[in-house]
Protein backbone atom coordinates (compact mmCIF):
# COMPACT_ATOMS: atom_id res chain seq x y z
CA UNK A 1 0.00 0.00 0.00
CA UNK A 2 1.36 3.38 -1.02
CA UNK A 3 0.77 6.43 1.08
CA UNK A 4 0.45 9.67 -0.83
CA UNK A 5 1.98 12.61 0.95
CA UNK A 6 1.46 16.11 -0.29
CA UNK A 7 4.48 17.97 -1.52
CA UNK A 8 5.74 20.72 0.84
CA UNK A 9 5.21 23.35 -1.89
CA UNK A 10 1.63 22.19 -2.31
CA UNK A 11 0.96 22.65 1.40
CA UNK A 12 2.65 26.04 1.33
CA UNK A 13 0.62 27.11 -1.72
CA UNK A 14 -2.55 26.04 0.09
CA UNK A 15 -1.55 28.06 3.15
CA UNK A 16 -0.85 31.12 0.98
CA UNK A 17 -4.17 30.64 -0.86
CA UNK A 18 -6.05 30.45 2.46
CA UNK A 19 -4.43 33.68 3.63
CA UNK A 20 -4.11 35.37 0.26
CA UNK A 21 -5.61 38.74 1.18
CA UNK A 22 -3.44 39.17 4.27
CA UNK A 23 -0.25 38.04 2.51
CA UNK A 24 -0.98 40.22 -0.51
CA UNK A 25 -1.59 43.24 1.73
CA UNK A 26 1.71 42.56 3.52
CA UNK A 27 3.47 42.54 0.14
CA UNK A 28 1.82 45.82 -0.86
CA UNK A 29 2.80 47.43 2.45
CA UNK A 30 6.37 46.20 1.97
CA UNK A 31 6.42 47.83 -1.49
CA UNK A 32 5.06 51.11 -0.11
CA UNK A 33 7.63 51.07 2.70
CA UNK A 34 10.61 50.45 0.41
CA UNK A 35 9.67 53.19 -2.06
CA UNK A 36 8.84 55.58 0.79
CA UNK A 37 12.26 54.97 2.33
CA UNK A 38 13.98 55.96 -0.91
CA UNK A 39 11.72 59.00 -1.25
CA UNK A 40 12.46 60.16 2.30
CA UNK A 41 16.19 59.45 2.39
CA UNK A 42 17.15 60.04 -1.24
CA UNK A 43 20.85 59.34 -1.88
CA UNK A 44 21.34 58.42 1.80
CA UNK A 45 19.02 55.41 1.36
CA UNK A 46 20.34 51.97 2.34
CA UNK A 47 20.02 50.75 -1.25
CA UNK A 48 21.04 47.14 -0.66
CA UNK A 49 18.38 46.82 2.04
CA UNK A 50 15.78 48.60 -0.12
CA UNK A 51 16.47 46.38 -3.14
CA UNK A 52 16.43 43.23 -1.03
CA UNK A 53 13.19 44.22 0.69
CA UNK A 54 11.62 45.29 -2.62
CA UNK A 55 12.62 42.00 -4.24
CA UNK A 56 11.12 40.05 -1.34
CA UNK A 57 7.81 41.89 -1.75
CA UNK A 58 7.93 41.19 -5.50
CA UNK A 59 8.31 37.47 -4.76
CA UNK A 60 5.36 37.60 -2.35
CA UNK A 61 3.18 39.52 -4.80
CA UNK A 62 4.22 37.27 -7.72
CA UNK A 63 3.24 34.21 -5.72
CA UNK A 64 -0.15 35.72 -4.89
CA UNK A 65 -0.73 36.72 -8.52
CA UNK A 66 0.18 33.22 -9.72
CA UNK A 67 -2.24 31.64 -7.27
CA UNK A 68 -4.95 34.08 -8.41
CA UNK A 69 -4.04 33.32 -12.05
CA UNK A 70 -3.71 37.04 -12.70
CA UNK A 71 -1.42 37.22 -15.73
CA UNK A 72 -0.93 40.99 -15.71
CA UNK A 73 0.16 41.18 -12.06
CA UNK A 74 2.21 38.00 -12.41
CA UNK A 75 4.14 39.59 -15.29
CA UNK A 76 4.52 42.90 -13.46
CA UNK A 77 5.78 41.36 -10.24
CA UNK A 78 8.03 38.75 -11.87
CA UNK A 79 9.53 41.68 -13.82
CA UNK A 80 10.15 43.43 -10.46
CA UNK A 81 11.88 40.30 -9.14
CA UNK A 82 14.27 40.52 -12.10
CA UNK A 83 14.80 44.25 -11.61
CA UNK A 84 15.35 43.61 -7.91
CA UNK A 85 18.01 40.99 -8.53
CA UNK A 86 19.88 43.46 -10.76
CA UNK A 87 19.43 46.18 -8.11
CA UNK A 88 20.78 43.88 -5.38
CA UNK A 89 23.81 42.98 -7.51
CA UNK A 90 24.49 46.64 -8.31
CA UNK A 91 23.97 47.82 -4.71
CA UNK A 92 26.33 45.12 -3.46
CA UNK A 93 28.98 46.14 -6.01
CA UNK A 94 28.82 42.80 -7.83
CA UNK A 95 27.77 44.30 -11.19
CA UNK A 96 29.63 47.56 -10.97
CA UNK A 97 28.19 50.98 -11.70
C-alpha positions in Angstrom: 0.0 0.0 0.0 1.4 3.4 -1.0 0.8 6.4 1.1 0.4 9.7 -0.8 2.0 12.6 0.9 1.5 16.1 -0.3 4.5 18.0 -1.5 5.7 20.7 0.8 5.2 23.4 -1.9 1.6 22.2 -2.3 1.0 22.7 1.4 2.7 26.0 1.3 0.6 27.1 -1.7 -2.5 26.0 0.1 -1.6 28.1 3.1 -0.9 31.1 1.0 -4.2 30.6 -0.9 -6.1 30.4 2.5 -4.4 33.7 3.6 -4.1 35.4 0.3 -5.6 38.7 1.2 -3.4 39.2 4.3 -0.3 38.0 2.5 -1.0 40.2 -0.5 -1.6 43.2 1.7 1.7 42.6 3.5 3.5 42.5 0.1 1.8 45.8 -0.9 2.8 47.4 2.4 6.4 46.2 2.0 6.4 47.8 -1.5 5.1 51.1 -0.1 7.6 51.1 2.7 10.6 50.4 0.4 9.7 53.2 -2.1 8.8 55.6 0.8 12.3 55.0 2.3 14.0 56.0 -0.9 11.7 59.0 -1.2 12.5 60.2 2.3 16.2 59.4 2.4 17.2 60.0 -1.2 20.9 59.3 -1.9 21.3 58.4 1.8 19.0 55.4 1.4 20.3 52.0 2.3 20.0 50.8 -1.2 21.0 47.1 -0.7 18.4 46.8 2.0 15.8 48.6 -0.1 16.5 46.4 -3.1 16.4 43.2 -1.0 13.2 44.2 0.7 11.6 45.3 -2.6 12.6 42.0 -4.2 11.1 40.1 -1.3 7.8 41.9 -1.8 7.9 41.2 -5.5 8.3 37.5 -4.8 5.4 37.6 -2.4 3.2 39.5 -4.8 4.2 37.3 -7.7 3.2 34.2 -5.7 -0.1 35.7 -4.9 -0.7 36.7 -8.5 0.2 33.2 -9.7 -2.2 31.6 -7.3 -4.9 34.1 -8.4 -4.0 33.3 -12.0 -3.7 37.0 -12.7 -1.4 37.2 -15.7 -0.9 41.0 -15.7 0.2 41.2 -12.1 2.2 38.0 -12.4 4.1 39.6 -15.3 4.5 42.9 -13.5 5.8 41.4 -10.2 8.0 38.8 -11.9 9.5 41.7 -13.8 10.2 43.4 -10.5 11.9 40.3 -9.1 14.3 40.5 -12.1 14.8 44.3 -11.6 15.3 43.6 -7.9 18.0 41.0 -8.5 19.9 43.5 -10.8 19.4 46.2 -8.1 20.8 43.9 -5.4 23.8 43.0 -7.5 24.5 46.6 -8.3 24.0 47.8 -4.7 26.3 45.1 -3.5 29.0 46.1 -6.0 28.8 42.8 -7.8 27.8 44.3 -11.2 29.6 47.6 -11.0 28.2 51.0 -11.7 
